[in-house]
Amino acid sequence: MANTYTQIYIHIIFAVEHRQNLIPKEHKDEFHQYITGIVTNKKQKVIQINSMPDHIHILIGIDPNVAISELVKTIKANSSRFINKKQWTVGRFNWQEGFAAFSYSHSQLDNVANYIKNQETRHAHKSFREEYIEILKRFNVDYDERYIFDSIDPDDC
């Protein structure tokens, strides 16, 4: 659209079904490249991506005519197929239903990118559950803990 100028940055987070540790560390780079390709093919831009064995963070520069839910649906469907085709897991790989998405300004990009880049260090001291709830609270998102992690027992997290 002519004369339309935007600057929209979205931090997307979603988890492996039942929060299982199924994203293989030895294939992270290939996996991240594949997801970056999905996003790029949708004419969006990955600014930072990182995954842990049970979840993923993606910071995307997004066009206003793209529905975030449709983009996430595409990422999840194609990346699940990719992992299953590669047979990186025993059994079927699936993502948990739902996702989280948070907007940031351009001035916050470096901090968010570093936050995503340093997931391994962060999770040495804090569980994904603690991190996720902390983010939801920081953004004043109403949530029901029964639905955050596919009814997983909190002691398992």
C-alpha positions in Angstrom: 0.0 0.0 0.0 1.5 3.3 -1.0 2.4 5.8 1.7 2.1 3.2 4.5 5.1 3.1 6.8 5.2 0.8 9.9 7.6 -0.5 12.4 6.1 -3.5 14.3 8.2 -5.9 16.3 6.6 -9.0 17.9 8.2 -11.4 20.3 6.6 -14.8 19.8 6.8 -17.7 22.3 5.4 -21.2 22.1 6.1 -24.6 23.6 6.5 -28.2 22.6 3.3 -30.2 23.3 3.2 -31.3 26.9 6.4 -29.3 27.4 8.5 -32.3 26.4 12.2 -31.7 25.8 12.1 -32.6 22.1 14.0 -29.9 20.3 17.4 -31.5 19.8 20.3 -29.2 20.7 22.5 -30.7 18.0 20.1 -29.6 15.3 19.2 -26.1 16.7 21.1 -24.2 13.9 19.4 -26.1 11.1 16.0 -25.8 12.9 16.4 -22.1 13.4 17.4 -21.7 9.7 14.4 -23.6 8.6 12.0 -21.4 10.7 13.8 -18.3 9.5 13.1 -19.5 5.9 9.4 -20.0 6.7 9.2 -16.4 8.1 11.2 -15.0 5.2 9.0 -16.8 2.6 6.0 -15.0 4.3 8.0 -11.7 3.6 8.6 -11.0 7.3 11.9 -10.7 9.0 13.4 -12.7 11.9 15.5 -10.5 14.1 16.4 -13.1 16.7 15.5 -16.7 17.2 16.5 -19.2 19.9 15.0 -22.4 21.3 15.4 -24.5 24.3 14.5 -28.2 24.2 10.9 -27.5 25.2 10.1 -24.0 23.7 11.1 -21.3 21.2 11.4 -17.5 21.1 11.2 -15.6 17.8 11.5 -11.8 17.5 10.0 -10.8 14.2 9.7 -7.5 12.3 6.1 -7.9 10.9 4.1 -6.2 8.2 0.7 -4.8 9.4 -1.2 -6.9 6.8 0.0 -10.2 8.3 -2.1 -11.8 11.0 0.2 -13.0 13.8 -2.0 -16.0 14.4 -1.8 -17.1 10.8 2.0 -16.6 10.7 2.4 -18.6 14.0 0.1 -21.4 12.6 2.3 -21.6 9.5 5.5 -21.7 11.5 4.2 -24.4 13.8 2.8 -26.6 11.1 5.8 -26.4 8.8 8.4 -26.8 11.6 6.5 -29.8 13.0 6.5 -31.4 9.6 10.2 -30.6 9.2 11.2 -32.2 12.6 9.0 -35.3 11.9 10.4 -35.7 8.4 14.0 -35.5 9.8 13.0 -38.0 12.5 14.8 -36.0 15.2 12.4 -37.4 17.8 11.1 -40.7 18.9 7.4 -40.6 18.2 5.6 -37.6 16.7 6.6 -34.0 17.3 3.9 -31.4 17.9 3.7 -27.9 19.3 1.4 -27.1 22.2 -1.8 -25.3 21.2 -1.6 -21.5 21.5 1.2 -19.0 21.7 2.2 -15.8 23.3 3.0 -12.6 21.4 4.3 -9.3 22.7 5.0 -6.0 20.9 8.1 -4.0 21.4 9.4 -0.6 20.1 12.5 -0.2 18.0 14.4 1.2 21.0 13.8 -2.1 22.9 15.0 -4.4 20.1 18.6 -4.9 21.3 17.4 -5.8 24.8 14.8 -8.3 23.5 17.2 -9.8 21.0 19.8 -10.3 23.8 17.1 -11.7 26.1 16.3 -14.3 23.4 19.9 -15.0 22.5 20.8 -15.8 26.2 18.1 -18.3 26.9 20.5 -21.0 27.9 22.0 -18.8 30.6 18.6 -17.7 31.8 17.2 -21.2 32.1 20.1 -22.3 34.1 18.5 -20.2 36.9 14.9 -20.0 36.0 12.4 -22.5 34.6 10.5 -21.8 31.4 7.3 -21.7 33.5 8.7 -19.0 35.8 9.9 -17.1 32.8 6.6 -17.3 30.9 4.5 -16.3 33.9 6.9 -13.4 34.6 6.5 -12.1 31.0 2.7 -12.5 31.2 2.7 -10.5 34.4 5.0 -7.8 33.0 2.6 -7.3 30.1 -0.4 -7.4 32.4 -1.9 -10.3 30.5 -4.7 -12.1 32.3 -4.1 -15.9 32.2 -5.4 -19.1 33.8 -2.5 -21.3 35.0 -4.6 -24.4 34.2 -4.2 -23.6 30.5 -0.6 -22.3 30.3 1.2 -25.6 29.9 -1.2 -28.2 28.6 -2.2 -29.2 32.1 1.3 -30.3 33.0 1.9 -30.7 36.7 3.9 -27.6 37.9 6.3 -29.9 39.7 7.4 -31.3 36.4 8.4 -27.9 35.0 
